[in-house]
């Protein structure tokens, strides 16, 4: 997976800076966007598979996706990301901004469509206006966190932890083994 990551801050702080995923198979455009979005933490990937992997491993506030990617439509990627991350703000870039593309992008779940050549001031203001979303834990992550904190409060005593959870000790051991 080819990934370039840069985090440039406004006023020397990274806190509160939107995290943006840029997906474009043209590395020149991706790196130009990376430089233009100085007030964001930008991760560039160059295909849909890498974008799906990046979104699964990091939290992004916004994604900017090219309509035409090598071997895949950007609309398919928008649909996938919208299904998996409903709070993600998604913008679609296209060299052919027609009504049909706009409707298709909207149906796929894109929040905005940007015409190439990109109007960088409007793209930058769109990114900067992106609210930072708190990362929500899955039920499994919450369960793991609770069990591990309870185990710590029992000084590592698995029998006592299992008793407090009202489960068998062997079940607790299986959970801990699965999470290790």
C-alpha positions in Angstrom: 0.0 0.0 0.0 1.4 3.4 -1.0 0.7 5.9 1.6 2.1 9.4 2.1 1.2 11.2 5.3 1.8 14.8 6.2 0.4 16.8 9.1 0.9 20.5 8.8 -0.6 22.6 11.6 -2.2 26.0 11.9 -0.3 27.9 14.6 1.9 25.0 15.5 -0.9 22.8 17.0 -2.2 19.5 15.6 -5.1 19.3 18.2 -8.4 20.1 16.6 -7.0 19.8 13.0 -9.2 17.8 10.7 -7.8 14.5 9.5 -8.4 14.0 5.7 -8.0 11.0 3.4 -7.2 11.9 -0.2 -7.7 9.1 -2.8 -6.5 9.8 -6.3 -4.5 7.5 -8.6 -2.7 10.6 -10.0 0.1 11.1 -7.5 0.7 14.7 -8.8 -2.8 15.7 -7.9 -2.7 13.9 -4.6 0.5 15.6 -3.5 -0.8 19.0 -4.7 -3.8 18.5 -2.5 -1.6 17.5 0.3 0.4 20.7 0.0 -2.8 22.8 -0.5 -4.5 21.5 2.7 -1.9 22.9 5.1 -4.4 23.2 7.9 -5.2 19.5 8.0 -3.6 16.2 8.6 -3.6 14.6 5.2 -3.1 11.0 4.3 -2.8 10.2 0.5 -3.5 6.8 -1.0 -3.7 5.9 -4.6 -6.4 3.3 -5.0 -9.7 2.1 -3.5 -8.2 -0.9 -1.7 -5.6 1.2 0.0 -8.3 3.7 1.0 -10.4 1.0 2.6 -7.4 -0.2 4.5 -6.4 3.3 5.6 -10.0 4.1 6.8 -10.1 0.8 8.8 -6.8 1.6 10.6 -7.2 5.4 11.2 -10.0 7.8 12.0 -10.7 10.4 9.3 -13.0 13.4 9.5 -13.2 13.8 5.7 -12.3 12.0 2.5 -11.7 13.5 -0.9 -12.0 10.9 -3.6 -11.4 11.0 -7.4 -14.3 9.7 -9.5 -12.0 7.7 -11.8 -9.6 5.4 -10.0 -7.5 2.7 -11.6 -9.7 -0.4 -11.8 -12.5 1.1 -9.7 -15.1 3.8 -9.7 -14.8 6.4 -7.0 -18.6 6.1 -6.6 -18.1 2.5 -5.4 -15.6 3.6 -2.9 -17.9 6.4 -1.7 -20.7 3.8 -1.2 -18.4 1.5 0.8 -17.0 4.3 3.0 -20.5 5.8 3.6 -21.8 2.4 4.6 -18.9 1.7 7.0 -18.4 5.2 8.3 -21.7 7.1 8.2 -20.3 10.2 9.9 -17.4 10.6 7.5 -17.6 13.8 5.3 -17.0 12.7 1.7 -16.1 14.9 -1.3 -15.9 13.6 -4.8 -13.5 15.1 -7.4 -14.3 14.9 -11.1 -13.0 16.3 -14.4 -16.5 16.1 -15.9 -18.9 17.8 -13.5 -22.3 17.0 -15.0 -25.7 16.8 -13.5 -25.6 13.0 -13.8 -22.3 12.8 -11.9 -23.8 15.1 -9.2 -26.9 12.9 -8.8 -24.9 9.7 -8.8 -22.5 11.2 -6.2 -25.4 12.3 -4.0 -27.0 8.8 -4.3 -23.7 7.1 -3.4 -23.4 9.3 -0.3 -21.0 12.1 -1.2 -21.5 15.3 0.6 -19.9 17.5 -2.1 -18.7 17.3 -5.7 -15.6 19.3 -6.7 -14.8 20.0 -10.4 -11.2 19.7 -11.7 -9.3 21.9 -11.9 -10.0 22.3 -8.3 -10.9 25.6 -6.7 -8.5 25.3 -3.8 -10.1 28.0 -1.6 -13.5 26.3 -1.7 -12.0 22.9 -1.1 -9.9 24.2 1.8 -12.9 25.9 3.4 -14.9 22.7 3.0 -12.1 20.8 4.8 -11.6 23.4 7.5 -15.4 23.5 8.2 -15.3 19.7 8.9 -16.1 19.0 12.5 -13.8 16.7 14.4 -15.9 13.6 15.2 -15.1 11.7 18.3 -14.1 8.1 17.6 -16.8 5.9 18.8 -15.8 2.5 20.3 -17.4 -0.6 19.0 -19.2 -2.8 21.5 -16.3 -5.3 21.3 -13.8 -2.5 22.1 -15.9 -1.3 25.0 -16.2 -4.8 26.4 -12.5 -5.4 26.1 -11.7 -2.1 27.8 -14.1 -2.9 30.7 -12.8 -6.4 31.2 -9.2 -5.3 31.2 -9.8 -2.5 33.7 -11.7 -4.9 35.9 -8.9 -7.4 35.7 -6.4 -4.6 36.7 -8.6 -3.6 39.6 -8.5 -7.2 40.8 -4.7 -7.1 40.6 -4.6 -9.6 37.8 -6.7 -12.2 39.7 -8.7 -14.0 37.0 -10.9 -15.9 39.4 -12.0 -12.8 41.1 -12.5 -10.9 37.8 -14.6 -13.8 36.5 -16.7 -13.9 39.7 -17.4 -10.1 39.3 -18.4 -10.6 35.7 -20.6 -13.5 36.6 -18.9 -15.8 34.1 -16.7 -18.9 34.3 -13.0 -18.4 34.7 -12.4 -20.5 31.5 -14.6 -18.1 29.5 -12.6 -15.1 30.8 -9.4 -16.9 29.8 -10.8 -17.5 26.3 -11.7 -13.8 26.0 -8.3 -12.6 27.2 -6.5 -15.1 24.9 -8.6 -13.8 21.9 -7.7 -10.2 22.7 -3.9 -10.8 23.2 
